[in-house]
Amino acid sequence: MKHSGRARQSAMKLILGTLAVLVVVVVAGLVAKFVAWAFGAVIFFLVAVWVVFALFTLYFFRDPEAAVPAGEKLVLSPGHGKVDIIDQMTEGQFMGGPCQRISIFLSVIDIHVQNAPVTGKVTYYRHTPGQFLSALKTESAEHNENVLLGIETGEGGRTKLGVRLIAGVLARRIVPFVREGEEIIRGERISLIQFGSRTDVYLPLTAKIKIKLGDRVVGGETVMATLE
């Protein structure tokens, strides 16, 4: 008959139209839920990374008090780490000639605060810009950015010692706590090198070395040498 099924068609259009709206709403809800979940996951990840970073930073910048040994003419380790060089060389900036060198490698898990090796006066201070080679490489002492502190002590006669603070591939900032003309006391804090780095100690040829290659040393505590 004429117009037979038109009502049903209208009903189906209405049903299909509302179904389409329902599908759009459901899909939008699912997308919003996924976006919210993804955003929440990103926020959780970023917070987790920050917590790990904060904990590592607190660990890295730990700064315990040194148990400074009593005695005279003692040269304490200025840094915390592993001794990987003991030799003789010529240091012309402060020592003015041949001297003994002890080099300490500081990994990223070592304490990076340095301590005064002797009681005396900082009579030389020089910052030298340079590269940022890995501190594992012994040549980093020659090419990397560094700060040389020259110290004069009255123990064992008038004696000169040098401490060179050397930046590494990660250590891009050396923060000295002392300046030229300042009096220092054995074991007190003198500087900070951020992240992996190296510390060299220059001693007179007459100093008697008390450590050996491969030794782990503690800044402000380990006796590296005695002044003769």
C-alpha positions as CSV (number, residue, x, y, z in Angstrom):
1,M,0.0,0.0,0.0
2,K,1.0,3.6,-0.5
3,H,3.5,4.8,2.0
4,S,3.7,1.4,3.6
5,G,6.7,1.1,5.9
6,R,7.4,4.9,6.1
7,A,6.8,4.9,9.8
8,R,9.1,2.0,10.3
9,Q,11.7,3.8,8.2
10,S,11.3,6.9,10.3
11,A,11.6,4.8,13.4
12,M,14.8,3.1,12.0
13,K,16.3,6.5,11.1
14,L,15.6,7.7,14.7
15,I,17.0,4.6,16.1
16,L,20.1,4.7,13.8
17,G,20.6,8.4,14.5
18,T,20.5,8.0,18.3
19,L,22.8,4.9,17.9
20,A,25.3,7.0,16.0
21,V,25.1,9.7,18.8
22,L,25.6,6.9,21.4
23,V,28.6,5.5,19.5
24,V,30.2,8.9,19.3
25,V,29.6,9.6,23.0
26,V,31.0,6.1,23.9
27,V,34.1,6.5,21.7
28,A,34.7,10.1,23.0
29,G,34.4,8.7,26.5
30,L,36.8,6.0,25.8
31,V,39.3,8.4,24.2
32,A,39.0,10.8,27.1
33,K,39.5,7.9,29.5
34,F,42.6,6.8,27.6
35,V,43.9,10.3,27.4
36,A,43.3,10.8,31.1
37,W,45.0,7.4,31.8
38,A,47.9,8.3,29.5
39,F,48.3,11.7,31.1
40,G,48.2,10.2,34.5
41,A,50.8,7.6,33.5
42,V,53.0,10.4,32.2
43,I,52.6,12.4,35.4
44,F,53.4,9.2,37.5
45,F,56.5,8.5,35.4
46,L,57.7,12.1,35.7
47,V,57.1,12.1,39.5
48,A,58.9,8.8,39.8
49,V,61.9,10.1,37.8
50,W,62.0,13.2,39.9
51,V,62.0,11.1,43.1
52,V,64.8,9.0,41.9
53,F,66.7,12.1,40.8
54,A,66.1,13.8,44.2
55,L,67.3,10.7,46.1
56,F,70.4,10.4,43.9
57,T,71.2,14.1,44.3
58,L,70.9,13.8,48.1
59,Y,73.1,10.8,48.0
60,F,75.6,12.4,45.6
61,F,75.9,15.6,47.7
62,R,76.4,13.8,51.0
63,D,79.0,15.5,53.1
64,P,80.0,13.5,56.3
65,E,82.2,15.0,58.9
66,A,85.8,13.8,58.5
67,A,87.4,11.9,61.4
68,V,90.7,13.9,61.1
69,P,93.7,11.9,62.5
70,A,95.9,13.6,65.1
71,G,99.6,14.1,64.4
72,E,102.1,16.4,62.8
73,K,103.5,16.5,59.3
74,L,100.6,14.4,58.0
75,V,99.3,14.9,54.5
76,L,95.7,13.7,54.3
77,S,93.8,12.7,51.2
78,P,91.9,15.7,49.8
79,G,89.4,13.5,48.0
80,H,87.4,10.4,48.3
81,G,88.1,7.8,45.6
82,K,90.7,5.4,44.2
83,V,94.4,6.1,43.8
84,D,95.4,5.3,40.2
85,I,98.6,7.3,39.7
86,I,101.7,7.7,41.9
87,D,104.6,9.1,40.1
88,Q,107.1,12.0,39.7
89,M,106.5,14.9,37.4
90,T,107.3,18.5,36.8
91,E,104.7,21.0,38.0
92,G,105.8,24.5,37.0
93,Q,102.8,26.6,38.0
94,F,103.1,26.4,41.8
95,M,105.6,23.7,42.8
96,G,108.2,25.2,40.4
97,G,109.8,22.0,39.4
98,P,110.0,18.2,40.0
99,C,107.6,16.8,42.5
100,Q,105.6,13.7,43.5
101,R,102.1,13.3,42.2
102,I,99.2,11.3,43.7
103,S,96.1,11.2,41.5
104,I,92.7,10.1,42.8
105,F,89.8,9.1,40.5
106,L,86.3,10.0,41.9
107,S,83.5,8.0,40.4
108,V,79.9,9.3,40.4
109,I,79.2,7.2,43.6
110,D,82.1,8.7,45.6
111,I,81.8,11.7,47.9
112,H,82.7,14.8,45.9
113,V,83.6,17.3,48.7
114,Q,87.3,17.9,49.0
115,N,89.2,18.4,52.2
116,A,92.4,20.3,53.1
117,P,95.4,17.9,53.1
118,V,97.4,20.1,55.6
119,T,97.1,23.1,57.8
120,G,98.5,26.2,56.1
121,K,97.7,29.0,53.8
122,V,96.4,29.1,50.2
123,T,99.0,31.1,48.5
124,Y,98.1,30.3,44.9
125,Y,94.8,30.0,43.1
126,R,94.4,29.5,39.4
127,H,91.3,28.4,37.3
128,T,92.2,27.0,33.8
129,P,89.4,26.5,31.3
130,G,89.7,23.3,29.2
131,Q,88.0,20.2,27.9
132,F,85.8,17.7,29.6
133,L,87.4,14.4,28.9
134,S,86.5,11.4,30.9
135,A,88.2,11.6,34.3
136,L,89.1,7.9,33.8
137,K,91.7,9.1,31.4
138,T,94.9,10.1,33.1
139,E,95.5,12.8,30.4
140,S,92.4,14.6,31.7
141,A,94.6,16.3,34.3
142,E,96.5,18.0,31.4
143,H,93.6,19.0,29.2
144,N,90.4,19.3,31.3
145,E,89.1,22.4,33.0
146,N,90.7,22.6,36.5
147,V,91.5,24.7,39.5
148,L,95.0,24.6,41.1
149,L,95.2,25.4,44.8
150,G,98.7,26.1,46.1
151,I,99.2,25.6,49.8
152,E,102.1,26.5,52.0
153,T,102.4,24.8,55.4
154,G,104.9,25.4,58.3
155,E,105.0,21.7,59.1
156,G,108.3,20.1,58.2
157,G,109.7,23.5,57.5
158,R,108.2,25.8,54.9
159,T,106.6,23.3,52.5
160,K,104.6,23.7,49.4
161,L,101.8,21.4,48.3
162,G,99.4,21.6,45.4
163,V,95.9,20.3,45.0
164,R,94.5,20.3,41.5
165,L,90.7,19.9,41.1
166,I,89.9,18.4,37.7
167,A,86.5,18.4,35.9
168,G,85.3,15.2,34.1
169,V,83.0,14.4,31.3
170,L,80.0,14.8,33.7
171,A,81.6,17.2,36.1
172,R,81.1,20.6,34.5
173,R,81.4,22.7,37.6
174,I,84.2,23.1,40.2
175,V,83.1,25.0,43.3
176,P,86.1,26.1,45.4
177,F,85.3,27.0,49.0
178,V,88.6,28.8,49.6
179,R,90.5,31.7,47.9
180,E,94.1,32.9,47.7
181,G,95.3,34.2,51.0
182,E,93.0,32.1,53.1
183,E,94.1,30.1,56.1
184,I,93.0,26.5,56.1
185,I,93.0,23.7,58.7
186,R,93.8,20.0,57.9
187,G,90.6,18.1,57.1
188,E,88.3,21.0,56.6
189,R,86.2,21.3,53.5
190,I,87.9,23.3,50.6
191,S,85.8,22.5,47.5
192,L,83.2,20.5,45.6
193,I,83.4,19.0,42.2
194,Q,80.1,17.9,40.8
195,F,79.9,14.3,39.5
196,G,82.7,12.1,38.3
197,S,86.1,13.9,38.4
198,R,89.7,13.7,39.5
199,T,91.9,15.2,42.2
200,D,95.7,15.5,41.9
201,V,98.0,16.1,44.9
202,Y,101.6,17.5,44.3
203,L,104.1,16.8,47.1
204,P,107.8,17.7,47.5
205,L,110.3,15.0,46.6
206,T,111.2,14.6,50.2
207,A,107.6,13.5,51.3
208,K,107.2,9.9,52.2
209,I,104.3,8.2,50.5
210,K,102.2,6.0,52.7
211,I,99.7,4.6,50.2
212,K,99.9,2.4,47.1
213,L,98.2,2.2,43.8
214,G,94.6,0.9,43.9
215,D,94.0,2.1,47.5
216,R,90.6,3.6,48.4
217,V,91.1,6.8,50.2
218,V,88.8,8.9,52.3
219,G,89.0,12.7,52.2
220,G,90.2,14.3,55.4
221,E,91.0,10.9,57.0
222,T,93.4,8.8,55.0
223,V,97.1,9.6,55.5
224,M,98.6,9.8,52.0
225,A,102.1,10.9,53.0
226,T,104.3,12.5,55.7
227,L,106.5,15.5,55.3
228,E,110.1,14.8,56.1
